[in-house]
Amino acid sequence: MLTFWAALGIAFAVSASAIGIELEENAPWNNGTGSNDEQINLQISTRGPGRNQTSPLLYGWMIEDISHSIEGGLYAELLSNRAFQGINNGVNDSYAGPSLESWYAIGDARLTLDDFSHPLTTAIQSSVRVDVPADATGEVGMFNIGWYGMNVSPQTYNVSMHIMATNCPGLTGVTVSLRSNLTGQVFASERIPISKLSTTSYTHVQHKLVNEAQAPNSNNTFAVTFDGADIAGSSFYVTLVSVFPETFKGRHNGLRKDLGENIYDLKPKFLRFPGGNNIEGQTYETRWIWNNTIGLQKHRVGRPGDWGYYNTNGFGLLEFLEWCEDMEMEPVLAIYAGYSLGNFSASPSQMQDVLQTALDEVEYCMGAVDTTYGAMRARDGHTEPFQINYVELGNEDFFSATYTYRFPILYQGFQAAYPNITLISTAYNEAVQDKTYNYTIQIPPGIMWDTHNYAEPSFFIDNFNFFDNVQQLNNLTDVGILAGEYSNFQFGGGFVNFTQPYPSDTHIFWPEMISAVSEAVYLLGAERNPNVAKMTTYAPTLANLNKLNWTPNLISFTADPNQTILSTSYYSQRLLNAYRGDQTLPVTNSGDFDPLYWVSTINTTSNTVYLKVVNAGTDSVPLSVSIDTAYTAVNGTILTNPALRSFNGPDNQTAIVPNIINDLPAPGANWVWNVPSFSISVLQFDL
C-alpha cells in the first residue's frame, strides 16, 4: 500500500503494472466488459491425466493498522486513548503526542494531562490528574467516548485501571458505568471498593462489569466516577484504563467478536501481518518493533503509526499468532527489512542488526522454551511454539533503491538460520517499470514474490492469464506468487491516481459489482495455476467508517455491529473460498475465454466437482457442461447484480449477496444453463 504521505495529498500517479507485475502485452485500458453471447461448451475430465493439487493456502487475509482497522476496530478494546498517549490530535489528523483526547470531566472534577512526571512504567508515562475541589458534591470523575462510540449489549465487560493518590483519605471506592451519551441513561453501574490508595505507586483496579441492557445505538460512554463529598479537595492520577467486551472465542486481549466472526466466515487460510506500510515506520525509530508489542500491557511501548494515528501495540505479536491459532490460519510473518517510509535505509553494516532482530522475532514465535526468546513467549502464556513457514522480507521495497543489498543479507541470514522457511521478496522489477530505480531483484528459486495491484477492472480481466506465464516471461524459475494486496481502485483512466481527495468520477469508494467480477476473473486465473499462485489477499481488509485513510475496503464498520458493511468483494472471496476441491480438473472448451471465465476442481473425499464461472460481459451466455462421469445432482450459488456500479453501502448493506441458483437444469446429457451477465457462480456436481 502506498504511504501515508500519499493519503495526505502528495500526488502519486502510478501505472498498475508499475506497482505489481509485468503485463504480457500492452492491454487497452477499458473496463473489460464486452458483449459475446455465443454458447460455451465445457467438457470436464475426471478420469484422464492433467490434474494438479490445488493451492491449500490460496485465499487469505492481510492486516495492517490503517483506517483504525486494529486500534478502534478489530482489537476489542473499547476505550480510545486509554493511557493518554494521544491518538491523532495534530495537523491533518497526524499524531502530535500525549493528550486528553476522548476524555471529558464529570461534575466539578478538573482533568489535567500529566506527561512523564508520574509514569506507570517506562512504557506508559502519561496519565490524567484528577483534581476535586474542596467544596465538591455529587458525582465527579471522567468519561471516555470510545472509538466514535461504543456498543453496549448484554454481556460481561472486563474493566481495569491504574490509580495513584496524592492526597485522597476519603476515597473508599470507584464506580464504573456504561451510559448513553445522548440521554445520560445508565445501562450498567457497579462500585468497586478500594481500601487504600498508595501515594508512591499505582494500584491496579480490576472488575467484571455485568450489563443486561441493550443500548439503542452506539453513542455511549464509559464513566469512572466518585462521590464528590467523600473526596472533596483530593487529587489522584489515573492511567491505562481499559474496558473489554467478550471477545472472539473468548481470547484474552483478543478480537472484537462480531468482526472476528465476519473474518472467520471467510475461512481464510493464512494471515499476512503486521503489514503493510505499518511495519516500516516513517523513521527507523518509529518502525514496528516486535519486542515492544509483547508482555503485559503496561510494558508495551507504543509508536506513531504510519497512517497518522498512535498505535498502542496493545494488539501485538502474540495476539497475531493467537489469532492465527484461533482461525486455523497459516502465519505469514512480515519482518522489518531495513527501510522506513521517510526515505531511511539501513546501511549494509546496520543490516546485521536488522537481520538479528528478525531472527530473534522468529525465535520468539517458534523457539523452544529453553531458548532466550522462546522462554519469553512461554512467560507470556504460550508454552507451545508456533510454526512459522513463511517470512516476508519487508513491504513494497521497490520504493527504495537499497533492496539490492538488503534483500541478499536477509535472504542469506535466514537461509543459514532457518533453511526450511519459505522467504518472500517484496520487490522484483517494479522499480524499473515505474522508472524509479534501475534494478531488478534476482529472486532465487524456491521462494516467493509478493505482488501488489491497485488497478481498474480491465487490469484484472486482462491479467486472467498472468499466472499462466509469469514465471516464463520474467525468468522466475520455481518462484511462487503471493498476490499480497489487490483491489479495484478506480473505474477507467489508465493510470491509478492515489491522490486524496479521490476523484469522484473515477474512484471506487465501495467495492462494486464490477469490482467483484473482475477480481474474481483474476482469482480464477490463480486457481488454474496452483504451482505458481500460492496465496492471494484483498487489501485493505478493514476500515472504521469514522476515520478512513483509504477506500475501498473489504469490510467497513462502526462501533455498532449492525452497521458493518460486507462488500461485494467480501462475498466474492467468501464464495470462491467456500467451494474448493483439492485437485484441479482438465477442461476442454469450444468457445474461448471472455466474457466467460472458468475453472474446475474436484473434492476427492466427497467426490464432488466444482465449476466456477464468471461472466464479465453485458449479456447472459449459454453454458453447456458435460462430465465424463455420471453425476446425481447439481446445485449452485451465484453473486450477481445487473447494475455494473452497484455496491453494498450504508443505505443498503445487502444489495449484493450470494443466492441459491434456482433455474439450473436437472442432470442430463444436454445440460445447458444461461449464465447471467455480471455474475460469479459456483456449480456443484455430485458424482
N, C-alpha and C positions, 0 to 999 in steps of 0.2 A: 504494500500500500504506500502511496506517496506520502510525503512528510506532512507534519502539522503546518509547516510554513506554507505549503501549497493550499491547505484548507483556509489559511488566514487571508489568502488573496494573491499570493505570489503566483504569477502565471506559469502554468505548465501546459504545453500543447505537445502531446506525445502520441505517436502513432501506436496502434495496437500491437503491431509486430515488434516495435522497439521496446515494449515493456514485457515481452514474454517470449515469443517464438519467431522462428523464421518461416515466412509463408512459402508454400511450394511455388506459387506464382502470384503475380500482382492481380489479385481478385478485385472486381469492381466493388466500390463502396455503396451498395444499395442495402436494402433491408431484407433481402433474401427471401421474399415471399412471392413466388410466382404462381402461375396457373397452369396445371397439367393434369387432366382428369382421366388419362388413359389407364386402363386396368393394369395392375401389377400382379404377376403370378409368382408365388414363392413356393419352392419345394424344399422342405426341411428334412434333412437326413439324420436319422437316429441310429442307423446300422453301419454306415460306412466309416472310413477314416476321416481325419481332419478335425477331431475335437482338440480343444485345449482347456487346461484348468483355468477357471476364471480367477480374477484377482480377488482374494478374500478381503482385502482392505480398501476396496475401490472408493467407497463413499464414507467420508469422514467429516470432521468438524474442526474449524480453525477458530482460535480465540486470541484476541488481544484486548487490552482495556482501551477502547475507543467508544465515544458516544455513551460513556458510563455503562458499558456493557458488563463490566465486573463490579466496580465500585458504583453503587447506585443501581445495580441490575442483578446479575446472576449471583453475586456474593450476597448472602441473605441478610447481612447487617442492615437494620432499618434506619439507623441514625447517620446523618451526614455530618462530617467534621467532628467526629466523636472524640477526638483528642486535641481539638483546637489547633490543628496544624494548618488549617485553611483548605480551600478547595480550588476555586478559580476566581479570586477577587481582584485580579489585576486588569490591565488594559487589554481589551479584546478578549476578555474572559480567560486570560492567561493566569498562571499561578503566581501569587505575589507574597507568599509567606503565611505564617500563623495568623489566625483571625477568629472572630466570634461568629462567622457565617453560620446561619441556620439556627442559632441560639438566641432566645429572647427572654427578658426578665418577666417574672410574675410578681404582682404586688409591689411592695416597696423595695425589693431586692435590687442591688446595683451590680451589674456584671462588668468586670474589667479583665482584659486579656493579660495573663501573666506568662511571659515568654522567657524561659531559661532560668528564672530565679528560684522556682520550686519544681524542679523536674521530678517526674515519676521514676524515670530511668534515663540513661544516656540516649536512648532511642526516642522516648516520649518526654519532651522537655517543655511542652506548652500545657497550660491549664487555664481555668477560669477562676478568678477570685470573686466570691460572692460576699458582698457586704450588706448587712441587715441593719437599718437604722435603729437607734436606741428606742424610738417610740413606735416601732413596728407592731402591727397587729394583723391578725388574719393570716391568709395563705401567702407565703413568699417562696421564691425559688426561680426556676427557669424551665423553658420547654424547647424542644427540638422539632423542626418541621419535617424531618426526614429527607428522603431523596424525592423532592417535589411531591410530598405527601407520603403516607404510609397506609398499607392495607391493615385493617383491624377486623379480625374474624374470630370465631370461637376456636381457641387453641391456647396452649401454654407458652408464654414468652419467657426466655431466659434473659434476665436483667443483671447487669453488673456495672460497677463504677468504682473509682478510687477517690477517697475523700481525706483531706488533712485539715485540721483546725489550726487557727492562730489563737483564738480565744472563743470557746464555744461551750461554756459549762452547762448550759441548759439543754443542749442537744441530746435527745434520747431516742430519736428515730428519724427516718426519712420516708416520705410517701412517694410512691411511683404510680403513675397512672397513664392510661391511654384516653385521649379526648378528641372530640370533634373540634376542628379549627374554625368551623362555621357557627356552631351553636353553643359550644362550650360543654356539651353533654359529655359526661364521664362514663366511658364504657367499662373500664375496669380500674380499680384502685386498691392498693394494699400498702400498709405501713410496715416498714422494716425496722425492727428495734435495733438500736445501736447503744451499747453500754458506755463506751467512752472512745473519743477520738484522740489519736496521737497528735501532738503538735510538732513532731520531728519527722514523721514518716506517714505515708499514705495507708489508710485502712481500706482493704478490698471488700466491698459490699456486694453480695450476690443474692439473687432472689428469683423464684419462679412465679411469674405473674399470670394468674389464671383468668382468662377472659371468656365470657359466654355470649357476648353480644356480637352482632354483625353490623358494622358501620355501613350506612347507606352509600358512602363514597370514600375515596382515599384522601380527602382533605382533612387529615388527622394529625395529631401531635403526640409526643411522649413528654411527660412532665415529671420533674424532680422537685418536690415541694416540702416545706417545713411549716410548723406553727410559728408565726412571727412573734407571738408573745413569748414563746419559750426561748427563742434565740435572739431576741432584740439586742442590738449592739454587738453582735458576733460577726466574725469573718471566717471564711474557710475556703479551701481550694478543692476543685473537682476536675478530674480528667479521665480519659479513656472510659467514657460512658457508652455502654453497648446494650442493644436490645435485639435479640434474635428470635424470630418466629420458628416454628417447626420447619425443618429443612428436608430436602430430598433424601430419602432413605434414612432420615434421622441422623445424618452425619454431623458431628460437632464442627462448628465453624464452617458449615457447608453451603450448599446451593439453595437459592430461592426455590421453593418446592414446585410451583407451577411452571417456571421456566425450565427447571431441570426435567420435568415430565415432558414438556414440549420437545426438548432435545432428545430425550430417551426414546420418544415415539419415532424418531427418525432412525433409530438403531445405528448410529454412526460407528464405524469400525475402528477409527483412530482419532486421536486428538492432537492437533498441531498447536503447541503452546511454548512459551507465553507470548509469542508474537512472531511476525509483525514488527512494525516500527518500534513498538513499545519496549522491546528488549534493548534497543540501541542507545537511548538517551540522546538529548541534544548535545551533551558533553560526555566525556569519559566518566566523570564523577557522578553523573545522573543516570547512567545506564542501569538496567535491571541487574541487580547483584543478588545471586541466588541465596547466599547465606544471610542476607538481610531480610529474607522472606520466610525464615523458619523459626521454630521455637515459640515461646509464649508471646502473646500479642504485645505485651509491654516491652519486649526486647526487639521488636521488628522496626527497623529503620525505614521510614517511608522515603519517597522521592517525588520530584516533579515529573509527572508522566509526560509522554511525548504527544499527547493530544490536548494539552492546555489545562489540565487539572491535576491535583495531587493524588498520588497513589499511596495508600497506607501500607500496602503489602500485607494487609490482613489476610488476603487470599494468596497464598504463596506456593512454593514448590511442592510441599507435601500435599496441600489441598488439590493441586492439579493432578498429582499422581493418584490420590484417593478418588478423585472424580473419574479418572480412567478406570480404576478398580470397580467403582460402583456401576459404571455403564459398560463394562467389559470392552473397553477401547484400548487399542494399541497406542502407547505413548510415542509421539514424535517430538522429541525434545529439541527445541531450537536454542542454541547457545550464543552468547555474545561473542562476536568474531573479530573484535578489534576496530570496528567502525561505528562512529556516532554521527548523528544527523547534522550536527553543526560543523561538518567537514573535518572531523577528527579521525585520524587513522593511527593506530598503534605502529610504532617503528618495528623493524624486524627484531630488535632486542627486547622490546616491550611485549612482543607476541609470545615470548616464552611464559610470561606471567599470565597472559590471556589464555594460553593453552592449559597451563596448570590449573587455573581456576575452573575451566570447563571439565577437566579430568576429575577434579575434586567434586564437582557437581554430580557427575555420573557415579562416582563412588558413593555419594550420599544416597543416590537412587537405588543402586544395586549392590553396594558393598556388604560384606558380611558384618555381623555385629562386632567382630574383633578388629575391624578396620577403623581408622580415625573418623571418617565421615559416615560410615555405616553405623557406628556407635551413636553418632548424633541423631540419625534417623530413629534408632531404637529409643533413644532418650525422648524423642518427640512422639513416641507412642506407636511406632510401626516397626516391629522387630523383623518381620519378613521382608526381604529385599523385593523391590520391583524389578521387572525385567525391561531393560532398555535395548531395543533392537534397532532403533533409528535415531540418529542425531543430525540435525540440520545445522550447518556451519554458517550462522548469521541470518540475514534477511535482506533481500534485494541489494546485494553488494555490488551490483553493476552501477550503482550510483557513485561508487568510489573508484579511484584509479589504483587502489592498492591491494585489491583482492588477488592480484597476480602473485604477490609474495605471501599474503596472509593465508590464502587457501592451502598452498603446499605445506606450510608449517603446521596448520591444524590437521590436515589430512595425514601427514606422516606421523604426527604425535598420536593421533587416535589409532592409526593402524598398528603402531607399536604397543599401545596400552590395551586397546580393545579391538582386536582384529576381526571379531565377529559382528561388530556393529556396522550396519549399513549407513554410510555417510551421504549427506545430501548437499549438493552445491547450490548456492543461491544466484549464481551467475553462469552464463556461458558466452553468448555473443551479443547480448542486449546492448552493451556499451558501444559496440561497433555499429549496430543497426541504427542507434539513435545519434551516432556521430559525436558521442560524448568523449569516449576514450578509444584508443585503437588497440584493443586487446580481446582475445578470446581465451577463456579458461579451458585448459586441456583436462577434461573430466575423465578420470581413469575408468576402465571397465569395472562393472560390479557395483558402482554407486549410482546415485540418482541426481536428477536436475529438477529444481523447483521452478516452474514457470508461472508467471502472474499475468492475467489478462483481464483488463477492464476495457470493454470494447462495445461495439454496436452489434445488433443481431446478425448482420450479414457475416461478420467475422467468424462467429461460432458455426454458422451454417457452412460457410466456405471451407472451414477447417475440420469438417467431419472426418476427412481422411488424414488429418495431421498425424495421428498416432500410427497410421499405416506406414509412413515413410520418414518419420522424424529422425530415426537413427541413421538411415542411409543418406538422407540429404545433408545431415550435419556431421557425418563421420563419428557418431556417438555409439560405438560398438558396446553392446551389453550395458547401456545406460538406461535405467528406468526413469519414468516421468512421474513426478508429483505435481499435479496441477493445483498448487497450494493456495491460490487465490484466483477466483474468476467471478465475473458477473457482467450482465448487460448494463452499461453505464449511460449510454445515450442512444438516441434514435436518429440515425443518419449523421452525416457530417464528415466522415472520413478520418478526422483527427480528434482524438479524445481530449476534451477540454476539462481539466480538473480545477479550474479557477472558480472560486466562490465569490459572489452568489452564482449558482449554476444557471445556465441559460434555460429559461422556462420552455422554449420551443423545442429543444432537442434533448434535454436531460431526462433521464428516467428516475423519478423520485421514489417510486414504489415499483418493485418487480412486476412487470406487466405480463399479459398472456404471451406476447411475442418474446418476452424475456425467457419465460419458462420453456417455450417451444424451441427457441434457438439454442439455449443452453442444453436442453435435452438431446438435440442433434449432436452436439459436441460430446456429450457424455456417452451416447450410443457408440460414437467413434472410439471412445476409451474402452467401453465394454467389449468391442470387437477385437481389441488388441491387448489382451491381458499380459502378454510377455513384455510389453512396453509401458502401458498405462497401469501404474501400481496404486495410485491414490489420487483422489480429487476432493476439493472442498471449496464451497462458495465463500465469499468474503465481501464485506463484513457480515458476521452472522447475527449479532445482537446490537440493538440500539435503543436507548431511552429516548422517547419522543420529545422529552422536555429539553434535551441538550444534544443535538445532532452535530457530530463532526463530519458526517459522511452519509450520503444516500446513493443507491438504495441499500436495504438491509434485508437479510433473510427473515428475521423476526424483529418486530418493533413492539415496544411495550411502554407502560407507565407503571406507577405504583399499584394501580388497580388491575388485578389479573383479568378482569372482564374486558379490558381494553387492549389486550395483547392481539397483535395482528400477525397471523401466519401467512406469509406471502405465497404468491403463485409459484415462485422458485422453491420455497419450502415444500409445498405439496408435490411438486415435480420430483424433487430429490427423494422425498418420502416414498413416492410411488415406485420410482425406479429401484430403490434400495430394498423395498419390501419383497419384490419378486425377482430373485436372482438364483440361477442354477449354479452348480459347481463346475460345469463344463460348457464351453461354447459348442454350438452345433453348426455344421456347414449348411448354408442356404444357397440354393440355386435360384436365380431370378430371371424372368423375362420382363424387361422394362427396367430402367436404370433408377438410381437414387435421384431425388429432387423432383417433386416436393416430398415424396415419401422416403423415410429412412427407417432402417430396421436392424434388429439383432436378435438372435435366438440362442437360448441356453436350456440346459436340462438339469433338473434336480435328480441325481441318480439314486437318491434314497427313496423319495416319494414317487419316482418315475413320472415326473411332471415336466412338460415342455412349456417354456415361456417364450412368447414372441412379443417383443417391444416394438411399437410402431409410432413414429412421429410424422404427422402431416404438417409441414411448414407452408403449405400452399393455401390459396384463397378458395379452392373448391374441394369438395369431397372426392375421394379417389377409390374406385373399386379395388378390393384386395382379395385375391384368390389364394388360399393356403391349402397345401396338401402335405401330408406327413407319411413317411414310408412305414409307419407302424400305426395300427388302428388305435383310435382314442375313443373313450367312452363319454366324455363330457368336455364342454368348452364354456368358459366364462371369462369375463374381462372387467377391467376398471379403466375409466377414462378421466382425464383432466382437460377441459375444453371450455371455450367461450368464443362465440362468433365475432366479438369485438376485439380487434387486434390490440388496442391500447387499454383494455380493461385491466383492473387490478383489485386486490384486496386492500382496503384502506379504512380509515376511522369511521367512515359513514356506511361502509358495507364490508365487514370483516370476512364474510364468507361468499363473496361474489363468485369466486372460482375455487371449487373444492373437488376432490375426486368423487366420482359417482360410478355405480354399477352400470355396465353396458346392458341395455335391455333388448336390443334388437339383433343380437348375434344369431346366426343360423344354427340349427341343430347339427350335430356331427354328420358328415356325409361326404360323398366323393366329390361333389361340386360345391365346395364351401366358399362363398363369396360374401364379403361384408364391405359396405361403403364406409371408409374411414373419414370422419368429419374433418373439415378444414380446421386449421389451428388447434391441433389436438395432440395429446400424449396418451397412448393407450398401452395397456399390458393385457395380452391374451394368454389364458392358461388352458392348456390342453392336457387332460388327464389320460395317460396311456393305460 
